[in-house]
Protein backbone atom coordinates (compact mmCIF):
# COMPACT_ATOMS: atom_id res chain seq x y z
CA UNK A 1 0.00 0.00 0.00
CA UNK A 2 1.24 3.52 -0.75
CA UNK A 3 0.05 6.90 0.46
CA UNK A 4 0.20 10.43 -0.81
CA UNK A 5 -3.24 11.84 -0.08
CA UNK A 6 -4.39 14.87 1.86
CA UNK A 7 -7.05 13.57 4.24
CA UNK A 8 -6.18 12.78 7.83
CA UNK A 9 -7.14 9.13 8.44
CA UNK A 10 -9.72 8.90 11.19
CA UNK A 11 -8.97 6.36 13.90
CA UNK A 12 -10.21 5.73 17.40
CA UNK A 13 -8.19 7.12 20.29
CA UNK A 14 -7.53 4.31 22.79
CA UNK A 15 -9.77 4.37 25.83
CA UNK A 16 -6.92 3.26 28.10
CA UNK A 17 -4.12 5.80 28.62
CA UNK A 18 -0.70 5.64 27.01
CA UNK A 19 1.94 5.94 29.71
CA UNK A 20 5.41 7.36 29.09
CA UNK A 21 8.51 6.70 31.17
CA UNK A 22 11.34 9.24 31.00
CA UNK A 23 14.05 8.29 33.48
CA UNK A 24 16.19 11.30 32.55
CA UNK A 25 13.79 14.21 31.85
CA UNK A 26 14.95 17.73 31.19
CA UNK A 27 13.93 21.32 31.13
CA UNK A 28 14.48 22.16 27.44
CA UNK A 29 15.78 25.72 27.05
CA UNK A 30 16.18 27.05 23.50
CA UNK A 31 18.10 30.26 22.85
CA UNK A 32 17.53 31.89 19.47
CA UNK A 33 20.65 33.89 18.61
CA UNK A 34 21.66 36.25 15.83
CA UNK A 35 24.66 34.23 14.68
CA UNK A 36 26.12 30.89 15.73
CA UNK A 37 29.88 30.49 15.30
CA UNK A 38 32.67 29.06 17.39
CA UNK A 39 34.87 31.78 18.84
CA UNK A 40 32.29 34.48 18.20
CA UNK A 41 29.70 36.20 20.37
CA UNK A 42 26.07 35.09 20.07
CA UNK A 43 23.42 37.63 21.07
CA UNK A 44 20.19 36.13 22.35
CA UNK A 45 17.07 37.25 20.51
CA UNK A 46 14.55 34.94 22.15
CA UNK A 47 14.24 32.26 24.83
CA UNK A 48 11.80 29.34 25.01
CA UNK A 49 11.43 26.79 27.81
CA UNK A 50 9.44 23.57 27.65
CA UNK A 51 9.20 20.34 29.62
CA UNK A 52 11.49 17.93 27.82
CA UNK A 53 12.84 14.43 27.60
CA UNK A 54 11.70 11.99 24.96
CA UNK A 55 8.82 10.39 26.87
CA UNK A 56 7.49 13.72 28.09
CA UNK A 57 7.52 14.98 24.50
CA UNK A 58 5.50 11.92 23.46
CA UNK A 59 2.96 12.71 26.19
CA UNK A 60 2.77 16.33 25.01
CA UNK A 61 1.85 15.23 21.49
CA UNK A 62 -0.59 12.57 22.70
CA UNK A 63 -2.48 15.26 24.64
CA UNK A 64 -2.78 17.30 21.42
CA UNK A 65 -4.74 14.40 19.92
CA UNK A 66 -7.02 13.82 22.88
CA UNK A 67 -5.25 10.73 24.20
CA UNK A 68 -5.15 10.22 27.95
CA UNK A 69 -1.54 10.01 29.12
CA UNK A 70 0.61 10.03 32.23
CA UNK A 71 4.32 10.80 32.40
CA UNK A 72 6.55 8.88 34.81
CA UNK A 73 10.23 9.14 35.69
CA UNK A 74 12.59 10.83 38.15
CA UNK A 75 12.64 14.54 39.08
CA UNK A 76 14.74 16.62 41.43
CA UNK A 77 15.50 20.18 42.50
CA UNK A 78 14.20 23.49 41.19
CA UNK A 79 14.38 22.39 37.54
CA UNK A 80 12.24 19.40 38.49
CA UNK A 81 9.66 21.67 40.13
CA UNK A 82 9.59 23.87 37.02
CA UNK A 83 9.01 20.77 34.91
CA UNK A 84 6.09 19.69 37.12
CA UNK A 85 4.51 23.15 36.86
CA UNK A 86 4.87 23.11 33.06
CA UNK A 87 3.26 19.67 32.77
CA UNK A 88 0.37 20.75 34.98
CA UNK A 89 -0.32 23.64 32.57
CA UNK A 90 -0.40 21.10 29.71
CA UNK A 91 -2.86 18.87 31.63
CA UNK A 92 -0.38 15.99 31.67
CA UNK A 93 -0.68 13.64 34.64
CA UNK A 94 2.85 13.80 36.10
CA UNK A 95 3.69 10.85 38.37
CA UNK A 96 7.40 11.20 39.13
CA UNK A 97 9.70 9.77 41.78
CA UNK A 98 11.64 12.45 43.70
CA UNK A 99 15.43 12.07 43.70
CA UNK A 100 18.30 14.09 45.20
CA UNK A 101 20.08 16.55 42.96
CA UNK A 102 18.87 18.63 40.05
CA UNK A 103 16.93 17.52 36.99
CA UNK A 104 19.05 18.38 33.98
CA UNK A 105 18.66 21.40 31.71
CA UNK A 106 19.17 20.72 28.00
CA UNK A 107 20.30 23.78 26.10
CA UNK A 108 19.83 24.38 22.38
CA UNK A 109 21.39 27.34 20.61
CA UNK A 110 20.07 28.09 17.14
CA UNK A 111 20.36 30.89 14.58
CA UNK A 112 17.61 29.40 12.44
CA UNK A 113 20.07 27.62 10.15
CA UNK A 114 22.43 25.82 12.52
CA UNK A 115 21.99 24.54 16.04
CA UNK A 116 24.11 23.25 18.90
CA UNK A 117 22.65 20.99 21.58
CA UNK A 118 24.22 20.73 25.03
CA UNK A 119 22.70 17.98 27.22
CA UNK A 120 23.54 17.56 30.91
CA UNK A 121 23.96 13.99 32.27
CA UNK A 122 21.18 14.23 34.87
CA UNK A 123 21.19 13.51 38.63
CA UNK A 124 22.37 10.24 40.13
CA UNK A 125 19.42 8.00 41.04
CA UNK A 126 19.61 5.91 44.24
CA UNK A 127 18.55 2.23 44.18
CA UNK A 128 15.40 2.80 46.26
CA UNK A 129 14.15 5.33 43.68
CA UNK A 130 14.77 2.82 40.87
CA UNK A 131 12.71 0.22 42.75
CA UNK A 132 9.95 2.77 43.39
CA UNK A 133 9.68 3.61 39.68
CA UNK A 134 9.57 -0.07 38.71
CA UNK A 135 6.66 -0.56 41.13
CA UNK A 136 4.91 2.54 39.77
CA UNK A 137 5.25 1.34 36.16
CA UNK A 138 3.87 -2.08 37.09
CA UNK A 139 0.84 -0.46 38.72
CA UNK A 140 0.19 1.94 35.82
CA UNK A 141 0.70 -0.68 33.10
CA UNK A 142 -2.28 -2.68 34.35
CA UNK A 143 -4.63 0.09 33.22
CA UNK A 144 -2.77 1.23 30.07
CA UNK A 145 -2.87 0.36 26.39
CA UNK A 146 0.86 1.03 25.89
CA UNK A 147 3.89 2.19 27.85
CA UNK A 148 6.58 4.19 26.05
CA UNK A 149 10.10 3.82 27.50
CA UNK A 150 12.17 6.65 26.14
CA UNK A 151 15.49 8.43 26.36
CA UNK A 152 18.79 7.97 28.11
CA UNK A 153 19.31 6.46 31.55
CA UNK A 154 20.68 8.74 34.26
CA UNK A 155 23.60 7.73 36.50
CA UNK A 156 22.65 5.01 38.97
CA UNK A 157 20.03 3.31 36.75
CA UNK A 158 21.08 -0.19 35.56
CA UNK A 159 21.72 -0.63 31.84
CA UNK A 160 19.10 -3.42 31.71
CA UNK A 161 16.42 -1.21 33.32
CA UNK A 162 14.31 -0.96 30.17
CA UNK A 163 14.56 -4.71 29.54
CA UNK A 164 13.19 -5.38 33.04
CA UNK A 165 10.35 -2.90 32.49
CA UNK A 166 9.47 -4.44 29.11
CA UNK A 167 8.95 -7.83 30.72
CA UNK A 168 6.83 -6.28 33.50
CA UNK A 169 4.68 -4.32 31.02
CA UNK A 170 4.10 -7.45 28.94
CA UNK A 171 3.11 -9.39 32.07
CA UNK A 172 0.55 -6.68 32.91
CA UNK A 173 -1.02 -6.85 29.43
CA UNK A 174 0.14 -3.54 27.92
CA UNK A 175 2.30 -2.92 24.84
CA UNK A 176 5.90 -1.84 25.62
CA UNK A 177 7.45 0.68 23.22
CA UNK A 178 11.19 1.43 23.27
CA UNK A 179 13.03 4.54 22.06
CA UNK A 180 16.58 4.72 23.37
CA UNK A 181 20.18 4.20 22.28
CA UNK A 182 23.36 2.27 23.01
CA UNK A 183 23.44 -0.61 25.53
CA UNK A 184 19.91 0.15 26.88
CA UNK A 185 18.63 -0.32 23.30
CA UNK A 186 20.54 -3.59 22.88
CA UNK A 187 19.26 -4.98 26.19
CA UNK A 188 15.74 -3.66 25.66
CA UNK A 189 15.50 -4.90 22.09
CA UNK A 190 16.42 -8.41 23.23
CA UNK A 191 13.37 -8.31 25.55
CA UNK A 192 11.13 -8.04 22.45
CA UNK A 193 9.01 -4.94 22.96
CA UNK A 194 5.98 -4.28 20.77
CA UNK A 195 7.77 -1.48 18.89
CA UNK A 196 11.23 0.07 18.73
CA UNK A 197 12.16 3.39 17.12
CA UNK A 198 15.87 4.03 16.74
CA UNK A 199 17.09 6.84 14.52
CA UNK A 200 19.77 6.35 11.87
CA UNK A 201 22.70 7.04 14.20
CA UNK A 202 21.34 4.78 16.94
CA UNK A 203 20.68 1.90 14.52
CA UNK A 204 24.15 2.26 12.97
CA UNK A 205 25.76 2.06 16.42
CA UNK A 206 23.66 -0.96 17.40
CA UNK A 207 24.23 -2.92 14.19
CA UNK A 208 27.73 -1.74 13.32
CA UNK A 209 26.87 -0.87 9.71
CA UNK A 210 26.43 2.49 7.91
CA UNK A 211 22.87 3.06 6.69
CA UNK A 212 23.82 4.95 3.55
CA UNK A 213 21.98 2.90 0.88
CA UNK A 214 18.55 1.32 0.48
CA UNK A 215 20.17 -2.12 0.62
CA UNK A 216 21.84 -1.27 3.94
CA UNK A 217 18.54 0.02 5.32
CA UNK A 218 16.77 -3.17 4.23
CA UNK A 219 19.45 -5.22 5.98
CA UNK A 220 19.11 -3.10 9.14
CA UNK A 221 15.35 -3.56 9.18
CA UNK A 222 15.74 -7.32 8.64
CA UNK A 223 18.20 -7.61 11.50
CA UNK A 224 16.15 -5.46 13.86
CA UNK A 225 13.02 -7.45 13.04
CA UNK A 226 15.04 -10.58 13.73
CA UNK A 227 14.97 -9.71 17.43
CA UNK A 228 11.33 -10.85 17.34
CA UNK A 229 9.95 -7.30 17.59
CA UNK A 230 6.52 -6.95 15.90
CA UNK A 231 7.03 -3.38 14.66
CA UNK A 232 10.32 -1.69 13.79
CA UNK A 233 10.30 2.03 13.02
CA UNK A 234 13.46 3.75 11.86
CA UNK A 235 13.63 7.55 11.61
CA UNK A 236 16.08 8.87 9.02
CA UNK A 237 15.83 12.65 9.42
CA UNK A 238 15.72 14.33 6.02
CA UNK A 239 15.70 10.82 4.53
CA UNK A 240 12.20 10.15 5.88
CA UNK A 241 11.34 7.06 7.89
CA UNK A 242 10.85 3.29 7.69
CA UNK A 243 8.24 1.01 9.24
CA UNK A 244 8.44 -2.78 9.14
CA UNK A 245 5.78 -5.22 10.30
CA UNK A 246 4.85 -8.82 9.49
CA UNK A 247 7.60 -9.34 6.93
CA UNK A 248 6.73 -6.16 5.00
CA UNK A 249 8.40 -2.74 5.11
CA UNK A 250 7.55 0.76 3.85
CA UNK A 251 9.54 3.94 3.41
CA UNK A 252 8.14 7.44 3.90
CA UNK A 253 9.80 10.10 1.76
CA UNK A 254 9.72 13.81 2.56
CA UNK A 255 10.67 16.93 0.60
CA UNK A 256 13.21 19.49 1.83
CA UNK A 257 11.66 21.97 4.27
CA UNK A 258 12.95 24.96 6.20
CA UNK A 259 14.14 23.44 9.48
CA UNK A 260 13.80 25.68 12.54
CA UNK A 261 14.49 23.04 15.21
CA UNK A 262 14.87 19.28 15.33
CA UNK A 263 14.13 19.09 19.08
CA UNK A 264 11.34 16.57 19.69
CA UNK A 265 10.66 15.78 16.03
CA UNK A 266 11.40 12.07 16.52
CA UNK A 267 9.15 12.05 19.58
CA UNK A 268 6.28 13.59 17.59
CA UNK A 269 6.85 10.93 14.92
CA UNK A 270 6.70 8.15 17.51
CA UNK A 271 3.63 9.55 19.30
CA UNK A 272 1.53 9.80 16.14
CA UNK A 273 2.80 6.51 14.68
CA UNK A 274 1.86 4.71 17.91
CA UNK A 275 -1.48 6.49 18.27
CA UNK A 276 -2.46 5.49 14.73
CA UNK A 277 -1.37 1.88 15.29
CA UNK A 278 -3.34 1.66 18.54
CA UNK A 279 -6.28 3.19 16.68
CA UNK A 280 -6.39 0.26 14.27
CA UNK A 281 -4.88 1.65 11.06
CA UNK A 282 -2.42 -0.35 8.99
CA UNK A 283 1.35 0.22 9.49
CA UNK A 284 1.88 2.07 6.20
CA UNK A 285 -0.86 4.58 7.08
CA UNK A 286 0.54 4.94 10.59
CA UNK A 287 3.97 5.64 9.07
CA UNK A 288 2.42 8.33 6.85
CA UNK A 289 0.81 10.06 9.82
CA UNK A 290 3.88 9.76 12.05
CA UNK A 291 6.22 11.10 9.37
CA UNK A 292 3.97 14.10 8.77
CA UNK A 293 4.07 14.81 12.51
CA UNK A 294 7.86 14.69 12.58
CA UNK A 295 8.09 16.87 9.47
CA UNK A 296 5.70 19.44 10.95
CA UNK A 297 7.71 19.60 14.17
CA UNK A 298 11.03 20.49 12.50
CA UNK A 299 9.38 23.56 10.96
CA UNK A 300 8.49 24.90 14.43
CA UNK A 301 10.81 26.94 16.67
CA UNK A 302 12.53 25.66 19.79
CA UNK A 303 10.93 22.63 21.41
CA UNK A 304 7.42 23.31 20.11
CA UNK A 305 5.68 20.16 18.89
CA UNK A 306 3.06 19.80 16.19
CA UNK A 307 -0.68 20.19 16.55
CA UNK A 308 -3.16 18.22 14.46
CA UNK A 309 -3.65 21.19 12.12
CA UNK A 310 0.11 21.47 11.53
CA UNK A 311 0.34 17.73 10.92
CA UNK A 312 -2.51 17.82 8.40
CA UNK A 313 -0.73 20.55 6.42
CA UNK A 314 2.23 18.21 5.97
CA UNK A 315 0.30 15.09 4.94
CA UNK A 316 0.23 15.96 1.19
CA UNK A 317 4.04 16.31 1.24
CA UNK A 318 4.70 12.78 2.52
CA UNK A 319 4.85 9.79 0.17
CA UNK A 320 4.91 6.19 1.42
CA UNK A 321 6.04 3.30 -0.79
CA UNK A 322 7.06 -0.32 -0.19
CA UNK A 323 10.74 -0.59 0.71
Secondary structure by P-SEA (a helix, b strand, c coil): ccccccccbbbbcccbbbbbbbccccbbbbbbcccccccbbbbbcccccccccaaaaaaaaaaaacccbbbbbbbbcaaaaaaaaaaaaacccccccccccccbbbbbbbccccbbbbbcccccccaaaaaaaaaaaaaaaaaccbbbbbcccccccccaaaaaaaaaaaaabbbbbbbbccaaaaaaaaaccccccccaaaaaaaaccccccaaaaaaaaaaaacccccbbbbbbcccccccccccbbbbbbbcccccccccaaaaaaaaaaaaaaaacccaaaaaaaaaaaaaaaaaccccccccaaaaaaacccbbbccc
